[in-house]
Amino acid sequence: MQHSAISAPPAMWYDEEEIIANDRPARNQGDTLTMSTSPITIGMFAHVDAGKTTLAEQLLYHTNSIRERGRVDHKDAYLDSHDIERARGITVFADQAVMSYQGTTYYLIDTPGHVDFSPEMERAIQVMDYAVLVVSAVEGVQGHTETVWQLLHKHRIPTFFFINKIDRVGADADRVLEEIRQTLTPDACSITGCLTDQGGVGEALREHIAERDEQLLEMFLSGEVSDAYWLDALEQMIRGSRIFPCASGSALQDTGVLDFLVQLHKLTATNYDKRAPFGGLVYKIRHDLSGVRMTYMKARSGTLKVREELYYSSGGERICEKISRLLLVNGSKLQPVDQVSAGDLFAVVGLTGAEAGQGTGADSDSDKIAYEMVPTLTSKVIFPESLHVKDVLKAFRTLDAEDPSLNVIWEEGLQEIHIHVMGLIQLEVLQQLVQDRFQFDVSFGSPEIMYKETIASTVRGYGHFEPLKHYAEVHLLLEPGERGIGIAFASDCHVNELSLGNQNVIRTHLYERDHHGLLTGMPLTDIRVTLLRGAGHNEHTHGGDFREATFRALRQGLEKADNVLLEPYYEFKIKSEIDHLGKILSDIQRASGRFDPPQTTASHATVTGRVPVATFMDYSAELAAFTHGRGSIQLIFGGYDRCHNEHEVIERKAYRKDADPMYTSSSIFCAKGHGYIVPWDEAEAKMHLL
C-alpha cells in the first residue's frame, strides 16, 4: 500500500540558534507547508522501552519529514533531540514534529514513557486529537501502560493501539490484543489486513463494529451498504471513543509501519472552526537560548496573527498582551509564520504570564486544568556557597514555569529551596539540566514524603491587625472539605460591610501561597474557608493589612481546630503467579495498606487496593526480586488520606508552630498610640466586629 507523501521543504525550517541570531521576517504558513483544512494532533504514548520513539521516527521518515531514521540506542532520534534524552535513551520532554501526508498536516507529539516524567506527558494530553498507545508484543500491558490508558480514557482521547516488536523472541500479538481487551478495553479491535486498498472495510471488522450499534447492525444484516459508508462509520466510532483500532508490527524493522500510517490517515479527522473568535489552550512553557519565554499552545478555534493582542487570566486579573512572534515547532527547528489557525500547534512569543493548562482568547474564562499526575516527594536543593541564592532560585523559577509540578518553594525561615519531584530519575535529570542550562553545580537532598495537613472540625478564626496607622479585621469560618479540593473560598460577607474589592483582596491572599499547618508546618489542604465579616479603615488601611489579618485569622482558627496529618497514597494493581499471592497480601498489610478481594485464575492472581506511598514506593523492586521478574505492579497517585504513623512523623518533623517566621496566630490591637500583641486564645474577646 504505497502512498505518495508530501512534506515541508527542509530549507524553510531553522534551528533555534538561527532564529535568535537572525530575526528573519515571518512567512505565511502556506509558503512552506501543505496545510489541510483540519490539522490533526497525534500523541505517542507507551510504557518505557516499548518502542514509541522508534515508531515516531518511522512515521516521520515515511512522510519525508526526516531524511534518515534515527534510533534511541544510536542516540540520534529526531524527537529525542536533547542531550539528556540521548545520553539516557529515554524521552524526557514532550517534543513535537510536523508531517504532511496525502494533503493532511499532522502534528506528532512524542511523550515521555518513564513514570518520573508523567506530568509532562499529562500536560500534552490536553491538546491531542488522537493518541497512539504502543504496547510491546513481548511484555504486553505493563504498569505505566494502564496509567496512560486511564488518563486517555478520562479525557476521551480517541486511541489507536500499536502492538510493537513482533519480530522479538517471545512476541505474540494475538495474546497481547486479548490482554488489551481484558485489561484496558473490550472495544479494542484488530485492523491489520482489514482495510482494503480501495478504502473498504473487511467483513470481520464490519461485524465487530456492527455489534456495538443497533443501526449499524441492521445495515450489516441487510448487506446493501457501500464501502464508503462503513469507512465513515468506523471513523465516527473511533472519534467517539466507542471502538479502539489495534495494529501490529515492528517499528525497528519497519514492518507494518507504512500500513499503520495509511490506516491513521483513513480513520482520523478533525473539524475545527476557523471562522470563530480565536481560542487556545496553553500546554507547555519553554525558554529559548537567550531566555525568551515561549508559550506553546493549541489553537482550538479561529485565527491568530502576529501583532494581534491576546488575553488570558492571571492571578484573578484579565491580562492582554501583544503577540510579537508566532512559531511552528518541528523537533529542534522553528519556523516563523504570520498566522496560525484552529487545529495548529505553535509557540507564541509575547505572553509573560500564561501557564500550562490555561485557556486564552475565547477560552480564557474556562477553568485552569487540574492535573492528576502530581509528585509525592519533596527534596532540598543543595548548592555551593559560592553561588548566590537569588541566582539559583531564579533558575529554578524558570524551570518551575516549564514544569509547574516542581512547585519550587523558598523556605524563608530555613533559607532553603525545596522542590516537588516524582522520583530519583527526575532528580538526576534536573541536576544535569541545571548544569547544562545555567552552569550551576547543584545536588539534591534525599527525597522525602510530601505530607499535608487539614482539619476535622469546624471552627471560626479571628484576625486583627492594628499597629499605629494600620487597620484590618477578618473573621473566617473554617470547615473540613472533601479530599482533593485544596483550599476552597466563599464569602458570606455583605458588600455594605466590606467592599467587594477588599473581599477579593482577602481571597487573593488566601490563594497566593501554601499555608502551613500546625502539626508539621506542611501545606494546608482540603479546607473550606468562608469570609464571614471584615472591616477596614478609610484612612489607615493599607495594601498589606488585610493580608496580615487574613493569615492571623486562618492561624487562630487552626489553633482551635482538630488538626489532622495527611500523607499521599497509591492506588495499586499487582499481578503475579498464584504462588506469590500470600506473600503479596502479607506485604500490603505490613505496609499499612488495604486490598480488595483478589481476582484469581488457576495460575495467576490480581490484587488491587490502596497503600501509603511512604511504605510502598520501593516495592516494585522487591516484587521483581521474589517473582523473578514475572510479577507486575501499577502504582497511581490516589490522593491524600490520614497518615498511618502520624505521631512518629510529627515527632520527626519537630515543627515549632510558635517559631514559624511566616505565621503567627496572635493579633495586634492599638491603644494609646501604640500597637500591642494579644495571644490567639484572648484575641476573640477583643474583636471589634463581635
N, C-alpha and C positions, 0 to 999 in steps of 0.2 A: 504494500500500500504506500507507494511513493507519492508525496505531495510536494509541490514547489513551496519554497519558503521565502518570505520577504523580510528583510531586516533593515535596520538603520545603517547608513554608511558609517563605518567606524570613524572616519575623519571628522565627523561632526561632534564627537564626544571628546571632552577634555579632562585631563587629570585635574584633581583639586588644586595642585600647585599652579597649574596653568591659569586656572580661573582666578586665583588670588593675584598672581603676578600680572596678568593681562586682563583688565576689565573690559572684555570684548562686548560689543553691543549685542543685545538679546536678539534671538532669532525666533521666527514663528515656528510652532511645532510642525506645521505642515511641510516645512522646508526639509525636515530630516527624518520624520517618522511617518510610516503609513498608518495613520490614526483611524481606527474604526469608530463608528458612532457610539459604541459602548465598550470601552476598555474593560478588561476583566482582571481582577487581582486574585492570584492563586498563592496560597501559603503552603509551604512544605514542612511537614511535621514527622517526628519519629522518636522512638527511644534511641538513646545514643548508640552509634555504630550500626544502625540498621541500613545505612546506605543512602540516606536522604540527600546529602550534598552531592554525592556522585550522580544520583538521578537528576538533580537540578542541572548539573554540568551537561549531561547528555541532552536534556531538553533545550538548553541554550545552544548547544552545538548543532542540533538538528534544525534549528531555526536560523542558523548562520549568525547568531548574536555573538558568538565567540569563534575564533578560528581553530583553536585547539582545546581538546577536552583536558581539564585538569583533574588531579586526583588528590584526595585528602592525604593519603600516605606519601605522595610525592611533594606535598606542601605547595601545590600550585593551583589549588581550586580557585575559580574565579570569584565565587561569593565568600570564600574564607580568605579575604584579602588582607586582614590584619596580621601583623607579625605574631601576635599572641595566639591567634587561631591556627596559623600554620605550624607554629612550634609545638602546640599541644595536640593538633589533629582533631580538634572539636570546634563546633560552631558556638561562638560566644555572643555575637551580635546579630540581630535580625536585619540582615542586609538584603537589598533588593536589586533586581535586574529587569531590563525591558527586553521583550522579544516580540516579534511580529510573525504571525503565521496565517496564511490564506486571507490576508487583509484585516485580521483582527490583532489588536495590540494587547499583549498580556504583561502584567506586572507580576514578577515572581519574587516572593519573599522566602528566604531560607531562614528558618527559625532555629534557635538552639535546641539541642536534644538532651543536654545534661540538666538534671533537676536543679542544680545550683543557679541556672540562668532562666528558670521558669518565668519570673516576672517579665523579662524581655520578650519571651515568647507570648505571654498572655496579652501584653500591650499591643502586639502586632495583630492578634486575632481580630481585634475590633474593626479593622479596615478590610477584611478579606471577603471576597465574594464566594470563593470556593476554597476547599482545603484538599491536600493530598497527604494522607497518613500512610507512611511507609512502614511495613512490618516485615521482619526477617522471616524467610521461609524455613529457617533452621530453628531460631529461638522462639518464633511465634509472638503472641501477645505478651509483652513484658510490662513491668510495673508502670513505667512512665507512659507507655502506650495507652493504658487505661486512663491515666490522669489527663493526657491530651484529649482523648476521646470525650471525656466528661465535659471539658471546657468547650470543645467544639459543639457538642450536643446542647449544652446550656445556651450557647449563643446562636444556635440554629444555623451553623455554617454548613452548607451542602458539602459532603465529604466523599472523595474517592479513596479507595484503598489500593495500594500497590504492594503486592507481595514480592519482595526483592530477594536476591541471592538464590534463585532456583538452581544455579549451577553448583552450589556448595554441596559437600557431602552431608547427608542427613536432611537435605531440603525436602519439604513435602507441601506444595502449595495447596493441595486439596485439604490436607489436615489443618493448615493454618486458616483457610477460609471457614472451615467448620468451627474452629476456635473463635474466630471473629464473630460468627453468628451466635455462639453460645455465651461469649464473654462480653461483647460490646453491643451488637445489634442483630436481631434475627432478620433484619431487612437488607443485609448485605447480599449482593448477587454477582456472579461472575459475568464479565462482559468480554472475556477473552474469546475471540472467534465468533462472537455473537452479533457483530455489526458487519454488514456486507459492504463491499466496495461501492455499491450503488446507493448506500445510505439506508439500507433496510435493516430491520431488527429481526434476529433469528427467532424461530418458533419457541425454543425453550425460554428465551428471555421475555418474549411476549406473554407466555403463560405465567411467568414469575411476576410480572408487573400487573397482569390482569387479576391475579389473586388478591391484590391489595386495593382494588377499586371496582365497585359494582358495575359502573358504566363501561369500564374497560373490559370487564368480564363478558358483558353482553356483546360487545364488539368482537371480542376474541372468539366467542362461540359462533357468531354469525359468519366470521371469516371473510368479510367483504370490505375490510378497511385497508387503505393504501399504506405503503411503507412510510410515507411522509407523516401520516397520522401517528403511527406507532413511535417514530423517532421523536416527534414533538411531545407525545405523551410521556415518553421516557425522560426527556429533558425537563418537563414540568415536574415530574415526580422527584427527580434529583434535586431540582431547585427548591422544592418544598420540603426537603429532608424526609421524604417518605420512602426513599429507596437509596441504597448506597452501593455504587458500582465498585467492583473489585477486579483489577487486572493483575497480571503477574509477569515476571521477567527477571533479568539480571542487569542492573544498571552498569556494573563494572564491565560486563561482556557486551553491552549494548544489545541485549536480547529483549525484545518486546517493548522497547522504549518508543520507537517510532510509531508502533501500533497504538501505544498509550497516548501519544501526542495527538494522533488523529482522533481518538476517542474523546479526549478532552475538548478538542475543537468542535466536534459534532454535538457534544452534550452539555456545553456551558454557554450561558448567555446572560447579559445584564441589560437593564433598561433604565438608565439614568436620565433625569430631566435637565437638559442643559439650558432650557428657557426660564427656569425658575430662578429666584434670587440665590446668590451663592451661599452654600452652607458646607462646612468642612469639619473634619474631626482630626485633632492632633493625636499622633500615636508615638512619636518619639522626638527627643531633642538631641542635637549634636552640635559640636563646635568645630569650625574648620581650623586649619593650621595656624591662622592668625588670631584665633579666639572668637571669631564672629559666630554668634548664635544662629543656628539653622533649625527651623521648626518644620518637622516632617508631618504632612497631613494627607488625608484623602478627601478629594472633592466629592461631596455626596449630592450636590445639586448646583446648577448654574455655572457661571464662568467667572474667573478671577484674572485680572490683568495687572501688569506691573504699574506701580504708582497709584493704584486704587487703595482706598482705605478699607481696613478690615477690623471688625470689632469683636471683642470677646470679653468675658468676665474675669476679674482677678481681685481676690480679697473682698468680694461683695460689690466691687465697683465695675462699671462698664468702661472698658478701655478701647480706644480707637487709634490705630496706628497705620502708617502708610507702608505698603509693600514696596521695598526697594529692589528686590530681585526674586525671580521665580526660577527654580532649577529642577530639571528632571534628573534623577539619580539612577545610574547604571553601574552597579559594582562600586568601584572607587572613582568612577568618572562622572562628571557633571555636565549638563547641557543647559545653558541659559535659554529661556523661552519668554515670549511676550505675554502669553496667557496659558491658563490651564482650564479644563472643563470637567464637568461631572464625570466621575469614574477614574480620574487621573490620580496617581500618587506623585507627590512632588515635595520639594523643600522650599521654604519661604525665608527670606532674609528681611528683617524689619520688625518682627514681633519680639518684644523684650520679656514678656511675662507669661505667655501662653504655656500650658502644661499638658503633659500626656493625659489622654482621656477626656480632654476638654473640647467642647464644640466651639466653632467660630461662625461669624456671619449669621445666617438664618438659623443655625443650630446652636447659637451661643447661649440660649436660655435653657437648653437641655442640661440635666444633672450631670456632673462630672462622674465618669465611670469609676465604680469601686471594684478594685481587683481582688481576686481570691488568693492568688499565689503570693503570700506575704512571708517575710523572713520571721523566724522564731528565735534567732540567735543575735546577740549583740557583742561587739568587740571594740576594744580601745585601740586608737591609732597611736603608734609609738614612733617618734621621730627624734633625730639628733637635736641637742640644744643649740647647735649652730643654725638651725632653721628657725625662722620667726614663726610663731604660732599663727599669726594672721595670714601668712602666705600659704601655710599648709591648709588652714581652714578654707581659704579662698579656693584652693584646688579641689578640695572635697565638696565644696558647694557647687562647683562646676559639674563634678561627677554626679552629685545629687540631682541636679536639673536633668541630667541624661538618664539617670536611673532613680526615680523617686523612692523605690523600695529601700534604698540605702538609709533614708531618713537621718541624715547627718545631724548630730546634736552636739552643741558646745556646752559642756558642763562647767558653768562658771565657777561653782564652788571648788571643784576638783581641778580646774584649769586643764581639762582633757577633752579630746574629740572622740565621740563614740559613733559607731555606725551599726546598722542592722544588716545582717547577711543571712544567706541561705545555707552556707556550708564552707568547708575548708578550701575547696577548689576555687570558689569565688574569691576568697581572701588572697590566694596565690596569684590569681589573675589581676586582682586590684593592685597588688604590690608591684607587678610588672607594668601595669598600665600607668600608675603614678610615676614610675621611673621613666618610662618612655615619653610621656606627655609633658611632665612638669620637672623632670630631672631631680625628683626628691627621693631620697633613700628612706623609705618608711617600712615599718613592720606592724604587726597586729598582735594584741594580746589574745590569749586563748578564748575562743568564743564561749559565751555564757548564755544560759536560757534567758529569754526576754520575758520577765514577769510583768503583770499588770495588776491594778487594784480597782475595786469597786465597792459599793455599799450594799447592805442587805436590809436597811431600814430607811424610812422616810424621815427627814429632818428639815429644819429651817436654819439657814445660815445668815448671819448678820455681819455686815462690814461697814465701818465708818472711818473716813479719812479726813481729818480736820486739823492739820498743823496750821500755823498762822497764815492767813490769806489763801487757804485752800479749803475746799468743801465738797464732799460727795458721800452719799449713804446708799447702800444697796441691800435689799432683802431678797434672798433666793430660797426656793423650795427645791430640795434635792431628793429624788426618788430613784430606787433601783430600776434599771432599764433592762430590756431584753438583751441577751448575749449577742454581741456583734454590732450594736447600734452606735458605739462610741459615746460621744457627748452630744445629746440632743437638747436644743434650746427652744423655749417658747416663752411668751410674755403674757401675763395677766395684769400687767400694769397699765392703767388708763393714761392716755396721752395728755390729759389735763393735769395729771400729777407729774409725769416725766415725759418730755418731748420724745417723739419718735426717733429723732436724731440721736439723742442720748441713749435711748434703748438699743439702737443699732451699735453704738459705741461699746456698750456692755457686751452685746453679742459678739462683736469682733474680738474683744479681749479674751472672751472665753475660748475662742477658736484659734487664737494666734499661736498657741504652743501647747505641748503636752503639759498637763498639770500633775504634780507629784502627789501620790497617796501618802498616808501617814505611817503605814506599816514598814515599807521598804524604800519609799521615795520613787517607786516605779510609776509609770504613767497611769493616770486615772481613766477609766473607760466604763461604758455601759451604765451611764447615769443620765436621767432626765432632769434638766435644770430649767426651772420656771422663774422668771423675774416677777416678783410679787409687788414690790414697791421700790421706789428710788427717788432721790432728791439731789438737786444741785443748787448752786447759788448764782444769781445773775452776775455778780461781780467777782466772786472769789473762786468759782470752779474753773479749773484749767484742764488742759488736754489729758494729763495722766491721772487725774484724781479718780475718775470712775474706774480706771484700771486697778488702782490700789484698793478701792472699796470693794470691787468685784472679787479680786483674789482673796481678800481678807474674809469676805462673806462665804466664799467657797470653802476656805480652810476652816473657818469657825464651824460650819456645818459638819465637816468631816470629823471634827473633834467630838461631836455628839453622836455620830453615826456608828452603826455596826460595820466596821471595815472588813473587807474580805480580800484575800490574796488570790489571784488567778494565775494559771500557767497555761501554755499552749498545749493542745492535744493533736494527735494524729488520728485520722480515720484510716484503718489498715485493712488490707486483704492479703492473706498469706495462703499460698498454695504449696502443698508438699505431698510426698508419698504418705500413705495412711500410717505407716510405722512410726512416723515422727510426730503424729498428732498429739500424743500425750505430753511430750516434752514442750511442744509449742504452747499448749494451753497452760502448762505449769509456768512457762516463762512469762506469759501475758499476765497471769495473776501476780507473779513476783514483781512485775513492773508496774503494779497498781492499775492495770487496765481491766477492761471488761470485754467479753466476747459474746457474739450471738451463737445460737446452736450451730455447730459445724455442718457443712454440707459434704457428704461423703459418697464415694463410689467404692467399688471393690478394691481399688488400688490407690486412690488419691483422696485428699481432703482439702477443703477450702474453709478458712476461718476469717470472719470479719469482726470488727469491733472498734474500740476506742481506747487510746492509751496515752499517757503523758509523753510529750516529746523528750523530756529530760531523762526518762528511763528507757527509751526505745530508739534513740537517734542512731545508735551504733548496732542495732540488732540485725541489720541486713548482712553485715559481715559474719556475725555469729551464725545466722541461719544458713548462709552459704557453706560455712565450715562443716556443720554437723549433717547437712543434707548432701554434702559433696557437690554443691553447685546445682542440684536438681530442684531445690526449693526456690520460690519466688515471692517477693514481697512488694506491695504497693503501699506507699505512705502519702497521704494527702492531708494538708493542714485542715484541721477540723474545728478551728476556733479556740476560744479560751473557756476554761471552766475552773472550778475550785481547785486550788493547789493541793496535791496529795500529801505534801510534807510541809505545810505552812509554817509551823513553829521552827522547824530546822532552817528554812530559808530566811525567815525574819531574823533569827539569831545570827546567821552567817552574814547577812547584809549589814547588820548593826547600824541601821539608819537612825539618825538623831533628828527627830522632827522639829525640835525647838532650835536646832542649829542650822537649818536649811536657809542659806542666804537668799534663795529665790522666793521664799514664802514666810509669812507669819500669820497666825490666827488672831493676833491681838488687833485692836482698833485704836485709832488716835482721835482724841477729843481735844477741844480747846477751852481753856478757862483763863481769864485774866491776862489775855495776850500771849499765852504760851500753850503749846501742844503737850499732852501727856498721854502715856500709853495705858490702856485698860486691857487686862488679860481677857482671853476669849470667854471664860466662864462668868465674867462680870459685865461683858460688853452689852449683852442684850438689854439689861435693865436701863442702860443709858441711851438707847437708840432714840433719835428724835421723832421717827415716824411711828413709834409704838405708843 
